[in-house]
Amino acid sequence: MLRYRVGQLYVLPAVLAAFHKRYPEIKVSLLNGNSVEIENLLLERKVRHS
């Protein structure tokens, strides 16, 4: 699992572009929320992880 804490820097587009270039068959979807919100989405099965 890759984890990136972006903070003040806007680096996510470059990281995702490099990831997609290396692994074009993998689909990446992003969610924006705090840990409690994301945990609730997972528990309610509104999102999935692999």
N, C-alpha and C positions, 0 to 999 in steps of 0.2 A: 504494500500500500504506500502510495506517495502522499506525503502531506506537505503543504506549503503554507506558511504563515506570511501573508503579503505585507501587512502593516502599511507603512507610508509609501513603499515602492510599488510601482505599477508594473510588475514583472509577469503576471499570470498569462497574458497573451503570448509572450515569447516562450514560456515553459510549455504551454499547451501546443503551440505550433511545433516545437521540437519533439514533443511526445507523439503528436499525430504523424509527423514525418517518419518517426521510428516504428510506430505501431499503427499503421493506417486502418487496420481491421477492427480496432477497439474504439467503441463509441464512448465519449465522455459527456456527462451531464453534470451541471453544477447547481448547487443550492446555496442560497445565502440565508444564514440564520445563526443564532447562537446554539450552543451545545444542547440546551434543553429543548429547543424547538426541533432540532434535527433528530434528537433521540425520540421525541414524541412521534415524528413522522415515521421513523423506523418501526416503533412499537405498534403504530396504527396501520402498518404495512402500506403506507401511502407512497413510500419510496423503497427501492431495493438496493442492495449492495452485493457485490460478488467478491 
